[in-house]
Every structure is written in structure tokens, then in C-alpha cells.
């Protein structure tokens, strides 16, 4: 056997070596192949280099132009916003220096109120309110004159806290709803508060206070809306020095937590232009600070915009590369077709042969390819002859093993049965002797089965019933036997003499050791699960120790201590020789509870043709039976 395997391996190695040698000869070396390869390499290199240089050049120019355009737009918006904020600062300065600083609140409250009213009326299109609070958060004066909401604790609000912490500066808040005054309209306005510390004169005393100017947020929103009109993904937003959003075109989604923005990074960035990756997207960020406030105007340009603008260039480069590629393919095709066609045909015929179609190996083309094809064809023929020899030897070995196993029938059962019949005749128990003889005849008729190994499950069950009828008489009905089998399952194939050894083992090992007052019971069941027949032999005997179970199908000396001469190992080996290692016996047992032996065999309908196929050997049985079933 090893000699045949070595011959096959040597033959396949020769084929591989010949193919490798031929492929080695096909390497470029002639002037024609050298020119073809050199031309292809130079053309492809120039094509790629030109395309890359053109793309990078125009891409950089387009990117720089867009950045400059965005910066110019942002500069215009920044100037408008700074003018607006300067105007608000001037209103705050006017309120402080013209109305508050030169007035005494103890005697000139009416003049102060009138001055604030004039200031408000002159700028009410941009303002929502002007208010003065002392350092305890109590309202001193306000314009327009409206009622303050009940107990608003202004000392806890950000604009008041920032003003008191840094007294020398004017502070601008982020947008918020004006929540100090009630004008009777039940309307809520978004404002940006500018706050500063002021000195309040009250007679001979003075104290710190806070001047609050609420600017209408809609003015800033309008300015930002004017530049957020692009639909290509580019947008602009406004944030404070801490990264808090003042304006964003998607501010509602950000407030709801559906979107996010890298405003903190923009606020802390020392660079005016930088790249970032945010939420997996590459984009260019442009930052422009707003004077007086610490605010920053931020423009965001997704890199996808740069790519979209280069679509025409990309199309041109792609078309150029495709055109050159088509020319190269045409030239290479003409040159290489004559060389590669014969070996491709040879490879195709070899692949077809390996797929089992067994076509003739291609022999054609140049002298080398014809020689290679003939060598492969001869190698396949020799391998096929060697494989047939291996299969024949394996089948003969399996048949010899199966015949040897089936010949291991315990002769003691026959001797004991004949002795029992003799005693019955001498004791004039003729009816019992007749019954024993008839059962013994059925037993041996099925045991012989014309020398067949595969019989129907019905015959195997009848053999088991005859055997148990004889044993019940010998053991004086010390145990009961029950067969639970669906008649439809009796039409399937079974291996001869599989149940008898297991039943004999159950009697000798399980039933014979029961106490006198204990009733033994043996049950035979047959079920079908997913193409597999499961024959179960169940007894309520003394059981098998757990440490013995793992040796029952491995060590024949352990199996046959009290079992039959054939034994469980014999049955398991016979089944696996016929059907494969996935079938055979499985043993489950528990001391003082009983033992269950499961026999697994494939569910194959018993016919004369199937019997012949199975008895030829397991190597052929499955494929042939499945092919026949499909037909």
C-alpha cells in the first residue's frame, strides 16, 4: 500500500516539476517580450505620473482658491458683526458715562430714567432692554419700563457673575432667553447680554452695580444666515472663547444632542487655518476672532467639496488612463495570445480532469507544450491504475475483516439450547421442546441468510425475538421482553447479528445478577432521526460502573467478562467497517438503574440492489445509493 502511495506521489511531483519548468521558460527573455514589457512599464509609469502630478497641481490650486474665497466672505461678515458689537459697546458706554456715572440715584432717579429711555428709543431696533442692578442683584432702573418677574436671582446668572469677576471688561454672553422682565405679551425673546460693573452714586455713598444691555439676537442670527446659504456642505458658526455655541446653522440638532460640533477645538486653536478629522470626516477649518468679545467666527469646509470641484479633471485623467490602458491591452493581447493560448487550454483540460469530468488532456501548441500534455496524460492514467489497485485492496481487506468478525459466533449458546431441548424431551415437555426447536430453526435461518451481511430490519428483529424466546425459556421467565418498533421502519437495512450480542450481554450482565424478587425487563426500540436509524436496547439490570463504560468499545477483554462471545466491540467494529466511523454503538449506564445501548446505522431502504451495493464496501455505498435515489 505504501509503495502505491509513493508511486502516486512521485508521478504528481514529476507533473508539477514539468509545469514549473515550462513556466520558467515562459519568462521574458526574447527581444519581443522585452520590448513589450519595457513599453508597458514606461507607458504605465508616465501615465500614472502625469495623472498624479496634474491632479495634485489642480487640486492644490482649487483648494487654495476656495480657502481664499471663504476667508474673504468671513472677513466681510466679521466686519459687519464687529460694527454691530461696537455699536452695542457704544450704547453701554453712553448709558454708563452719560446717564449713570454723572447722576445721583437718590435725587435724580427721574433724570436717569429719562436718559435711559432716550437711549433705548434711539436704538430699540437692536435692543430688548437696558437695566441697572446693585451689587446685591436688586433692580435699580430699567427701560423699557416693565415689571420684573417675581424674585429672579440675577446674582446666579452668568452675565452678572462674569461682570463682577472681571470688573474692567465688558462681557458678552451666549444666546439665551430673556427671563428678567414681563412685558405682558407672554412672548420670549432670544438675546445676547453685555454686562459691565458700574459705580452707582447714592448721596454721599457709592456702591458697585451691574449695567445690563440685552441685544436682540436676531440681528446676529440674520448676519450669519446671510453667509450660510451654500448647499455644498460648507457652513459657518459662531462660538465664544470657551467653545460654547453662539450661532450654528444646525443649532437645534446640536441642542437636542442629535449632532455635535468641534467648537472647543476651534476656540482653543492657535492656528487660523488647520485640518481636522471630526466624526470620521476630513475637513478644513478657518478661524477668525471677533474683536472686543473673544468670540470666534469659524468656517468649515469638508474635503468632499474639493473632490467634487475636481470632477471634470478626474474624468479627464480617468479617460486618458483608460485610453492608454486599452491600447496596452490590445498590444499585449496580440503579443501574448500566441504564447499563452496553448498553455491555457492545457490548464483548462487539467482543471476539467480534476473536477471529475475526465476529458482528454490537451496536446497542441509548441513542442514543449505537446510534450508536457503527453506527460500529464500518462501520469493521470498511471495514477488511475494505482488508485484502482488501492481501492480493490481496501475492499478486500474490509471484506476479510467483516467475515472474520461474523465468524465469532458463540457456540455455547447452541450447546446450551440443545441441552435444554434434550431435558424437555426427557421430561416429556414436548410442547416446550417443539417451541424451542421452531425458534432455534428461525434463529439459524436468519443467521445464515444465504451468506448475506445486510438483511432487512424485519429479519433482524425476528432473529432477536427468536433468541429472546429461547432465553426466556432457559431463564424460566426471569425477565420480560418488549419490542417497540414502527412497522414502516422494518423496511430499512440492518446489519445481521447486531441485536443478539447486545441482548445476550444484557441478560448475562444485567438480568442474571438481579435478586430473586426483582423483575427484569428488556426493551428494544427503533426510531429514525435525520436519515439515521437508532436501535435501542434498554434493561433495568444492575448497570455498569462508570469507569468500565469507556473501555467497553475499546478493550475486548473488558467487554467479554460476562457478555457474549461476539461482544459489543465486535458489533461496533462490524457497523463501522460497513458504514464509517460516524456510526456504531453508544453506551449509557447507571448503577442499580440499568443500561441503554444505542446502535446508530444509516437509514437506507432495504432492496436487493442496495444490499449488493452496501456489501461491496463502504467506499462505494454512499455515492452509489444517493445516485440511484436521484435517478
MIDOFI-720952 format. One record per residue (C-alpha): residue number from 0; residue in one letter; x, y, z. Coordinates in pm, whole numbers, plus 50000, padded with zeros to 5 digits. Layout:
MIDOFI-720952
SITE  resi  resn      x      y      z
SITE   NUM     a      X      Y      Z
...
This chain:
MIDOFI-720952
SITE  resi  resn      x      y      z
SITE     0     x  50000  50000  50000
SITE     1     x  50279  50241  50093
SITE     2     x  50457  50152  49768
SITE     3     x  50150  50258  49566
SITE     4     x  50123  50585  49756
SITE     5     x  50489  50660  49692
SITE     6     x  50441  50590  49320
SITE     7     x  50146  50831  49302
SITE     8     x  50338  51099  49487
SITE     9     x  50638  51062  49256
SITE    10     x  50415  51086  48948
SITE    11     x  50239  51402  49072
SITE    12     x  50577  51557  49161
SITE    13     x  50700  51493  48807
SITE    14     x  50392  51672  48667
SITE    15     x  50445  51970  48898
SITE    16     x  50813  51989  48805
SITE    17     x  50736  51984  48432
SITE    18     x  50478  52264  48464
SITE    19     x  50718  52469  48675
SITE    20     x  50997  52420  48421
SITE    21     x  50772  52528  48135
SITE    22     x  50655  52837  48322
SITE    23     x  51021  52916  48388
SITE    24     x  51085  52906  48013
SITE    25     x  50795  53147  47954
SITE    26     x  50970  53427  48149
SITE    27     x  51053  53735  47938
SITE    28     x  51389  53695  47769
SITE    29     x  51342  53738  47393
SITE    30     x  51355  54071  47219
SITE    31     x  50980  54073  47150
SITE    32     x  50882  54006  47511
SITE    33     x  51146  54254  47635
SITE    34     x  51010  54534  47414
SITE    35     x  50653  54453  47518
SITE    36     x  50732  54460  47890
SITE    37     x  50950  54771  47866
SITE    38     x  50688  54957  47663
SITE    39     x  50416  54861  47908
SITE    40     x  50618  54967  48212
SITE    41     x  50724  55302  48062
SITE    42     x  50374  55382  47935
SITE    43     x  50205  55296  48261
SITE    44     x  50465  55488  48463
SITE    45     x  50432  55802  48251
SITE    46     x  50055  55775  48253
SITE    47     x  50036  55742  48631
SITE    48     x  50296  56011  48696
SITE    49     x  50128  56259  48463
SITE    50     x  49787  56191  48611
SITE    51     x  49911  56225  48968
SITE    52     x  50103  56549  48900
SITE    53     x  49808  56707  48715
SITE    54     x  49563  56605  48980
SITE    55     x  49776  56727  49271
SITE    56     x  49854  57058  49097
SITE    57     x  49496  57147  49011
SITE    58     x  49373  57011  49342
SITE    59     x  49604  57241  49539
SITE    60     x  49512  57545  49326
SITE    61     x  49141  57477  49365
SITE    62     x  49178  57424  49740
SITE    63     x  49374  57747  49789
SITE    64     x  49122  57942  49582
SITE    65     x  48830  57813  49785
SITE    66     x  49008  57892  50114
SITE    67     x  49079  58247  49999
SITE    68     x  48718  58293  49890
SITE    69     x  48594  58164  50225
SITE    70     x  48833  58390  50416
SITE    71     x  48714  58692  50219
SITE    72     x  48349  58609  50292
SITE    73     x  48427  58558  50660
SITE    74     x  48619  58888  50673
SITE    75     x  48318  59078  50537
SITE    76     x  48084  58913  50789
SITE    77     x  48336  58974  51066
SITE    78     x  48348  59347  50987
SITE    79     x  47969  59373  50991
SITE    80     x  47950  59187  51319
SITE    81     x  48226  59397  51478
SITE    82     x  48043  59715  51370
SITE    83     x  47727  59583  51532
SITE    84     x  47909  59485  51852
SITE    85     x  48092  59818  51860
SITE    86     x  47755  59990  51837
SITE    87     x  47635  59784  52134
SITE    88     x  47951  59873  52324
SITE    89     x  47891  60239  52248
SITE    90     x  47534  60209  52381
SITE    91     x  47675  60056  52701
SITE    92     x  47934  60334  52725
SITE    93     x  47670  60601  52666
SITE    94     x  47445  60455  52934
SITE    95     x  47731  60443  53181
SITE    96     x  47914  60770  53117
SITE    97     x  47616  60989  53014
SITE    98     x  47340  60857  53240
SITE    99     x  47481  60661  53536
SITE   100     x  47823  60799  53629
SITE   101     x  47724  61169  53649
SITE   102     x  47391  61112  53829
SITE   103     x  47284  61068  54187
SITE   104     x  47028  60790  54223
SITE   105     x  46892  60934  54545
SITE   106     x  46782  61267  54389
SITE   107     x  46793  61222  54011
SITE   108     x  46605  60897  53950
SITE   109     x  46366  61065  53705
SITE   110     x  46651  61216  53502
SITE   111     x  46826  60877  53498
SITE   112     x  46510  60703  53378
SITE   113     x  46458  60970  53111
SITE   114     x  46817  60935  52989
SITE   115     x  46783  60556  52962
SITE   116     x  46453  60600  52779
SITE   117     x  46608  60831  52521
SITE   118     x  46897  60587  52472
SITE   119     x  46660  60294  52431
SITE   120     x  46431  60476  52187
SITE   121     x  46729  60566  51970
SITE   122     x  46841  60202  51945
SITE   123     x  46531  59994  52015
SITE   124     x  46555  59816  51679
SITE   125     x  46866  59646  51814
SITE   126     x  46790  59634  52185
SITE   127     x  46550  59442  52405
SITE   128     x  46622  59609  52737
SITE   129     x  46862  59818  52948
SITE   130     x  46877  59754  53323
SITE   131     x  47083  59859  53626
SITE   132     x  47131  59629  53928
SITE   133     x  47316  59690  54251
SITE   134     x  47576  59451  54381
SITE   135     x  47306  59257  54569
SITE   136     x  47114  59188  54248
SITE   137     x  46829  59433  54316
SITE   138     x  46685  59617  54017
SITE   139     x  46761  59992  54032
SITE   140     x  46628  60106  53693
SITE   141     x  46518  59952  53361
SITE   142     x  46400  60053  53017
SITE   143     x  46153  59988  52869
SITE   144     x  45956  60021  53189
SITE   145     x  45810  59680  53253
SITE   146     x  45755  59473  53560
SITE   147     x  46035  59245  53671
SITE   148     x  45943  58881  53709
SITE   149     x  45895  58768  54062
SITE   150     x  46222  58711  54250
SITE   151     x  46467  58648  53963
SITE   152     x  46800  58574  54132
SITE   153     x  47027  58765  53896
SITE   154     x  47336  58709  54111
SITE   155     x  47337  58345  53995
SITE   156     x  47320  58430  53626
SITE   157     x  47633  58408  53411
SITE   158     x  47630  58767  53288
SITE   159     x  47621  58900  53647
SITE   160     x  47890  58663  53769
SITE   161     x  48129  58738  53480
SITE   162     x  48082  59114  53524
SITE   163     x  48161  59100  53897
SITE   164     x  48459  58868  53848
SITE   165     x  48631  59087  53586
SITE   166     x  48525  59442  53651
SITE   167     x  48747  59612  53397
SITE   168     x  48589  59445  53090
SITE   169     x  48258  59435  52909
SITE   170     x  48132  59076  52888
SITE   171     x  47914  58926  52616
SITE   172     x  47704  58617  52698
SITE   173     x  47598  58333  52473
SITE   174     x  47240  58348  52336
SITE   175     x  46970  58288  52598
SITE   176     x  46603  58364  52653
SITE   177     x  46537  58698  52825
SITE   178     x  46393  58590  53160
SITE   179     x  46401  58905  53375
SITE   180     x  46103  59117  53266
SITE   181     x  45740  59055  53185
SITE   182     x  45604  59290  52914
SITE   183     x  45254  59148  52928
SITE   184     x  45271  58991  52581
SITE   185     x  45384  58650  52710
SITE   186     x  45650  58643  52438
SITE   187     x  46003  58518  52490
SITE   188     x  46299  58675  52314
SITE   189     x  46646  58542  52244
SITE   190     x  46907  58795  52349
SITE   191     x  47283  58834  52396
SITE   192     x  47362  59017  52716
SITE   193     x  47651  59261  52753
SITE   194     x  47732  59333  53116
SITE   195     x  47983  59553  53299
SITE   196     x  48045  59675  53650
SITE   197     x  47943  60037  53711
SITE   198     x  47973  60272  54009
SITE   199     x  47636  60386  54149
SITE   200     x  47620  60720  54342
SITE   201     x  47360  60745  54614
SITE   202     x  47403  61072  54800
SITE   203     x  47740  61069  54970
SITE   204     x  47772  60693  54929
SITE   205     x  47867  60487  54627
SITE   206     x  47844  60116  54552
SITE   207     x  47916  59871  54275
SITE   208     x  47645  59773  54036
SITE   209     x  47600  59597  53704
SITE   210     x  47479  59756  53381
SITE   211     x  47296  59504  53161
SITE   212     x  47227  59567  52793
SITE   213     x  47024  59291  52621
SITE   214     x  47089  59290  52247
SITE   215     x  46844  59132  52005
SITE   216     x  46996  58800  51898
SITE   217     x  46805  58805  51568
SITE   218     x  47045  59067  51428
SITE   219     x  47345  58838  51473
SITE   220     x  47141  58543  51350
SITE   221     x  47050  58740  51038
SITE   222     x  47415  58820  50966
SITE   223     x  47514  58454  51000
SITE   224     x  47218  58335  50791
SITE   225     x  47336  58556  50505
SITE   226     x  47665  58363  50472
SITE   227     x  47518  58018  50541
SITE   228     x  47349  57991  50204
SITE   229     x  47582  57739  50039
SITE   230     x  47441  57391  49972
SITE   231     x  47769  57208  49915
SITE   232     x  47828  57116  50280
SITE   233     x  48029  57428  50372
SITE   234     x  47897  57625  50672
SITE   235     x  47990  57892  50930
SITE   236     x  47924  57916  51300
SITE   237     x  48000  58147  51591
SITE   238     x  48134  58045  51935
SITE   239     x  48277  58215  52242
SITE   240     x  48629  58180  52382
SITE   241     x  48528  57861  52570
SITE   242     x  48379  57693  52267
SITE   243     x  48014  57748  52360
SITE   244     x  47795  57785  52051
SITE   245     x  47656  58133  51989
SITE   246     x  47520  58061  51643
SITE   247     x  47516  57747  51434
SITE   248     x  47308  57664  51124
SITE   249     x  47219  57334  51289
SITE   250     x  47181  57471  51639
SITE   251     x  46853  57291  51713
SITE   252     x  47002  56949  51631
SITE   253     x  47308  57027  51845
SITE   254     x  47087  57138  52136
SITE   255     x  46885  56815  52106
SITE   256     x  47205  56607  52107
SITE   257     x  47149  56474  51755
SITE   258     x  47461  56648  51620
SITE   259     x  47786  56772  51771
SITE   260     x  48050  57029  51677
SITE   261     x  48424  57066  51746
SITE   262     x  48378  57423  51871
SITE   263     x  48608  57376  52172
SITE   264     x  48897  57281  51944
SITE   265     x  48828  57585  51724
SITE   266     x  48814  57817  52027
SITE   267     x  49147  57690  52165
SITE   268     x  49328  57665  51832
SITE   269     x  49623  57900  51783
SITE   270     x  49611  57842  51406
SITE   271     x  49380  58039  51183
SITE   272     x  49362  57754  50927
SITE   273     x  49402  57388  51015
SITE   274     x  49287  57040  50914
SITE   275     x  49086  56810  51139
SITE   276     x  48907  56477  51135
SITE   277     x  48570  56508  51302
SITE   278     x  48330  56215  51327
SITE   279     x  48527  56035  51057
SITE   280     x  48517  56327  50811
SITE   281     x  48821  56519  50690
SITE   282     x  48764  56891  50675
SITE   283     x  48939  57228  50661
SITE   284     x  48865  57472  50948
SITE   285     x  48916  57850  50922
SITE   286     x  48901  58057  51243
SITE   287     x  48863  58435  51259
SITE   288     x  48844  58611  51603
SITE   289     x  48583  58884  51664
SITE   290     x  48722  59198  51831
SITE   291     x  48602  59315  52176
SITE   292     x  48425  58987  52260
SITE   293     x  48660  58687  52244
SITE   294     x  48412  58532  52003
SITE   295     x  48536  58336  51704
SITE   296     x  48381  58308  51360
SITE   297     x  48451  57957  51229
SITE   298     x  48420  57833  50871
SITE   299     x  48409  57460  50797
SITE   300     x  48493  57324  50451
SITE   301     x  48451  56946  50404
SITE   302     x  48723  56795  50188
SITE   303     x  48448  56635  49981
SITE   304     x  48389  56983  49832
SITE   305     x  48745  56991  49699
SITE   306     x  48694  56649  49545
SITE   307     x  48361  56746  49389
SITE   308     x  48516  57052  49225
SITE   309     x  48776  56834  49057
SITE   310     x  48523  56605  48894
SITE   311     x  48599  56727  48543
SITE   312     x  48972  56688  48597
SITE   313     x  48922  56342  48739
SITE   314     x  48710  56245  48441
SITE   315     x  48976  56369  48201
SITE   316     x  49254  56183  48380
SITE   317     x  49047  55866  48402
SITE   318     x  48957  55883  48033
SITE   319     x  49323  55935  47943
SITE   320     x  49431  55642  48156
SITE   321     x  49155  55422  48015
SITE   322     x  49255  55507  47660
SITE   323     x  49617  55424  47725
SITE   324     x  49518  55109  47913
SITE   325     x  49306  54995  47617
SITE   326     x  49599  55046  47383
SITE   327     x  49828  54850  47614
SITE   328     x  49574  54570  47647
SITE   329     x  49541  54546  47270
SITE   330     x  49917  54533  47216
SITE   331     x  49979  54286  47498
SITE   332     x  49687  54072  47383
SITE   333     x  49826  54035  47033
SITE   334     x  50175  53959  47159
SITE   335     x  50087  53721  47440
SITE   336     x  49792  53538  47284
SITE   337     x  50004  53313  47070
SITE   338     x  50225  53223  47365
SITE   339     x  49959  53180  47634
SITE   340     x  49673  53018  47442
SITE   341     x  49813  52662  47427
SITE   342     x  49908  52652  47796
SITE   343     x  49568  52795  47895
SITE   344     x  49399  52516  47701
SITE   345     x  49623  52263  47872
SITE   346     x  49542  52415  48212
SITE   347     x  49170  52408  48134
SITE   348     x  49179  52042  48037
SITE   349     x  49372  51958  48357
SITE   350     x  49117  52153  48566
SITE   351     x  48829  51971  48397
SITE   352     x  49000  51640  48469
SITE   353     x  49049  51732  48836
SITE   354     x  48679  51830  48858
SITE   355     x  48590  51472  48764
SITE   356     x  48476  51531  48406
SITE   357     x  48772  51327  48271
SITE   358     x  48819  51495  47930
SITE   359     x  49118  51425  47708
SITE   360     x  49427  51620  47811
SITE   361     x  49500  51893  47554
SITE   362     x  49801  51817  47336
SITE   363     x  49889  52101  47099
SITE   364     x  50082  52421  47053
SITE   365     x  50460  52427  47060
SITE   366     x  50680  52122  47103
SITE   367     x  50729  52186  47475
SITE   368     x  50354  52212  47543
SITE   369     x  50277  51897  47345
SITE   370     x  50542  51708  47540
SITE   371     x  50402  51843  47868
SITE   372     x  50044  51742  47772
SITE   373     x  50151  51387  47686
SITE   374     x  50340  51356  48015
SITE   375     x  50039  51475  48217
SITE   376     x  49806  51238  48033
SITE   377     x  50037  50941  48100
SITE   378     x  50067  51042  48466
SITE   379     x  49689  51057  48510
SITE   380     x  49647  50714  48354
SITE   381     x  49910  50565  48583
SITE   382     x  49759  50734  48889
SITE   383     x  49414  50599  48799
SITE   384     x  49554  50246  48776
SITE   385     x  49727  50284  49113
SITE   386     x  49411  50423  49277
SITE   387     x  49203  50131  49147
SITE   388     x  49455  49890  49297
SITE   389     x  49438  50071  49632
SITE   390     x  49056  50064  49633
SITE   391     x  49049  49695  49543
SITE   392     x  49292  49610  49823
SITE   393     x  49096  49815  50077
SITE   394     x  48767  49649  49983
SITE   395     x  48922  49304  50005
SITE   396     x  49066  49389  50344
SITE   397     x  48728  49516  50469
SITE   398     x  48552  49202  50347
SITE   399     x  48811  48984  50520
SITE   400     x  48770  49178  50846
SITE   401     x  48390  49157  50826
SITE   402     x  48395  48783  50755
SITE   403     x  48630  48729  51049
SITE   404     x  48407  48925  51284
SITE   405     x  48088  48748  51175
SITE   406     x  48254  48412  51227
SITE   407     x  48295  48485  51601
SITE   408     x  47960  48328  51698
SITE   409     x  47943  48187  52046
SITE   410     x  47894  47807  52016
SITE   411     x  47797  47776  52384
SITE   412     x  47452  47918  52315
SITE   413     x  47382  47638  52067
SITE   414     x  47511  47371  52309
SITE   415     x  47306  47504  52599
SITE   416     x  46990  47530  52386
SITE   417     x  47025  47172  52261
SITE   418     x  47080  47053  52619
SITE   419     x  46762  47236  52724
SITE   420     x  46566  47071  52442
SITE   421     x  46703  46729  52547
SITE   422     x  46592  46787  52907
SITE   423     x  46246  46892  52789
SITE   424     x  46206  46575  52580
SITE   425     x  46328  46354  52865
SITE   426     x  46082  46532  53095
SITE   427     x  45804  46477  52834
SITE   428     x  45761  46856  52791
SITE   429     x  45705  46807  52421
SITE   430     x  45522  47134  52351
SITE   431     x  45800  47339  52503
SITE   432     x  46060  47134  52316
SITE   433     x  45872  47191  51989
SITE   434     x  45859  47566  52056
SITE   435     x  46232  47574  52131
SITE   436     x  46314  47382  51813
SITE   437     x  46099  47612  51596
SITE   438     x  46260  47923  51748
SITE   439     x  46607  47774  51701
SITE   440     x  46525  47699  51336
SITE   441     x  46415  48061  51277
SITE   442     x  46727  48180  51454
SITE   443     x  46964  47985  51233
SITE   444     x  46770  48053  50914
SITE   445     x  46818  48426  50963
SITE   446     x  47175  48377  51092
SITE   447     x  47269  48209  50766
SITE   448     x  47072  48444  50534
SITE   449     x  47242  48293  50230
SITE   450     x  47572  48436  50346
SITE   451     x  47446  48797  50333
SITE   452     x  47573  49059  50575
SITE   453     x  47296  49312  50510
SITE   454     x  46941  49198  50587
SITE   455     x  46615  49379  50647
SITE   456     x  46542  49523  50990
SITE   457     x  46234  49298  51000
SITE   458     x  46452  48985  50976
SITE   459     x  46699  49120  51232
SITE   460     x  46412  49185  51474
SITE   461     x  46272  48837  51411
SITE   462     x  46615  48690  51485
SITE   463     x  46625  48886  51812
SITE   464     x  46274  48776  51908
SITE   465     x  46359  48410  51844
SITE   466     x  46674  48443  52050
SITE   467     x  46488  48604  52340
SITE   468     x  46210  48343  52329
SITE   469     x  46474  48073  52373
SITE   470     x  46648  48262  52653
SITE   471     x  46322  48326  52838
SITE   472     x  46261  47953  52850
SITE   473     x  46616  47883  52965
SITE   474     x  46595  48151  53237
SITE   475     x  46240  48044  53337
SITE   476     x  46086  48382  53251
SITE   477     x  46300  48567  53499
SITE   478     x  46270  48876  53280
SITE   479     x  46024  49034  53036
SITE   480     x  46098  49143  52679
SITE   481     x  45919  49418  52483
SITE   482     x  45973  49527  52121
SITE   483     x  45854  49879  52029
SITE   484     x  45903  49921  51653
SITE   485     x  45704  50108  51389
SITE   486     x  45622  49872  51101
SITE   487     x  45738  50132  50846
SITE   488     x  46092  50113  50989
SITE   489     x  46111  49735  50932
SITE   490     x  46168  49802  50560
SITE   491     x  46514  49953  50619
SITE   492     x  46853  49783  50602
SITE   493     x  47021  49636  50908
SITE   494     x  47348  49457  50979
SITE   495     x  47297  49090  51060
SITE   496     x  47362  48976  51419
SITE   497     x  47375  49320  51582
SITE   498     x  47092  49288  51835
SITE   499     x  47164  48932  51956
SITE   500     x  47509  49005  52112
SITE   501     x  47372  49312  52289
SITE   502     x  47067  49123  52419
SITE   503     x  47290  48838  52535
SITE   504     x  47513  49090  52715
SITE   505     x  47204  49245  52881
SITE   506     x  47090  48902  53005
SITE   507     x  47427  48777  53129
SITE   508     x  47547  49102  53279
SITE   509     x  47218  49266  53385
SITE   510     x  46936  49014  53433
SITE   511     x  47127  48718  53577
SITE   512     x  47254  48921  53872
SITE   513     x  46916  49055  53983
SITE   514     x  46774  48946  54318
SITE   515     x  46515  48669  54321
SITE   516     x  46229  48908  54397
SITE   517     x  46329  49160  54129
SITE   518     x  46157  49158  53789
SITE   519     x  46390  49209  53497
SITE   520     x  46280  49397  53188
SITE   521     x  46448  49436  52850
SITE   522     x  46307  49672  52590
SITE   523     x  46402  49704  52222
SITE   524     x  46310  50033  52046
SITE   525     x  46373  50157  51692
SITE   526     x  46348  50524  51590
SITE   527     x  46456  50733  51293
SITE   528     x  46624  51074  51320
SITE   529     x  46753  51276  51022
SITE   530     x  46846  50985  50798
SITE   531     x  46974  50765  51082
SITE   532     x  46818  50456  51241
SITE   533     x  46867  50427  51616
SITE   534     x  46819  50078  51766
SITE   535     x  46799  50096  52147
SITE   536     x  46836  49802  52387
SITE   537     x  46726  49913  52735
SITE   538     x  46741  49699  53052
SITE   539     x  46677  49764  53419
SITE   540     x  46964  49548  53536
SITE   541     x  47241  49626  53783
SITE   542     x  47410  49873  53545
SITE   543     x  47776  49916  53457
SITE   544     x  48032  50109  53666
SITE   545     x  48123  50443  53513
SITE   546     x  48493  50357  53497
SITE   547     x  48412  50047  53287
SITE   548     x  48193  50218  53022
SITE   549     x  48477  50396  52841
SITE   550     x  48655  50060  52786
SITE   551     x  48355  49862  52658
SITE   552     x  48412  49952  52293
SITE   553     x  48793  49959  52313
SITE   554     x  48916  49666  52522
SITE   555     x  48766  49328  52424
SITE   556     x  48895  49165  52739
SITE   557     x  48685  49401  52949
SITE   558     x  48378  49365  52728
SITE   559     x  48361  48989  52731
SITE   560     x  48388  48922  53103
SITE   561     x  48017  48843  53128
SITE   562     x  47893  48927  52779
SITE   563     x  47856  48724  52465
SITE   564     x  48137  48573  52266
SITE   565     x  48081  48824  51990
SITE   566     x  48063  49122  52228
SITE   567     x  47988  49487  52195
SITE   568     x  48326  49563  52036
SITE   569     x  48255  49311  51762
SITE   570     x  47919  49471  51676
SITE   571     x  48066  49823  51682
SITE   572     x  48355  49722  51451
SITE   573     x  48124  49548  51202
SITE   574     x  47899  49857  51174
SITE   575     x  48191  50097  51131
SITE   576     x  48356  49876  50869
SITE   577     x  48035  49889  50663
SITE   578     x  47918  50247  50721
SITE   579     x  48204  50453  50864
SITE   580     x  48323  50592  51197
SITE   581     x  48023  50822  51246
SITE   582     x  47804  50516  51309
SITE   583     x  47824  50240  51568
SITE   584     x  47741  50190  51936
SITE   585     x  47695  50427  52228
SITE   586     x  47653  50302  52586
SITE   587     x  47473  50480  52868
SITE   588     x  47450  50320  53211
SITE   589     x  47386  50397  53577
SITE   590     x  47447  50157  53865
SITE   591     x  47132  49997  54007
SITE   592     x  46926  50172  53738
SITE   593     x  47009  49987  53417
SITE   594     x  47189  50016  53086
SITE   595     x  47098  50153  52743
SITE   596     x  47291  50057  52430
SITE   597     x  47223  50273  52121
SITE   598     x  47301  50136  51774
SITE   599     x  47330  50402  51500
SITE   600     x  47317  50296  51134
SITE   601     x  47222  50492  50819
SITE   602     x  46853  50478  50722
SITE   603     x  46868  50301  50384
SITE   604     x  46561  50130  50236
SITE   605     x  46617  49758  50201
SITE   606     x  46623  49646  49837
SITE   607     x  46827  49378  49668
SITE   608     x  47023  49641  49477
SITE   609     x  47102  49843  49793
SITE   610     x  47210  49525  49971
SITE   611     x  47456  49441  49694
SITE   612     x  47595  49795  49689
SITE   613     x  47646  49802  50066
SITE   614     x  47813  49462  50076
SITE   615     x  48061  49570  49808
SITE   616     x  48221  49802  50063
SITE   617     x  48163  50135  50233
SITE   618     x  48390  50322  49991
SITE   619     x  48128  50294  49716
SITE   620     x  47799  50254  49901
SITE   621     x  47700  50613  49983
SITE   622     x  47771  50768  49644
SITE   623     x  47606  50485  49450
SITE   624     x  47294  50472  49669
SITE   625     x  47249  50851  49652
SITE   626     x  47296  50846  49274
SITE   627     x  47041  50569  49240
SITE   628     x  46792  50755  49465
SITE   629     x  46823  51070  49249
SITE   630     x  46753  50868  48935
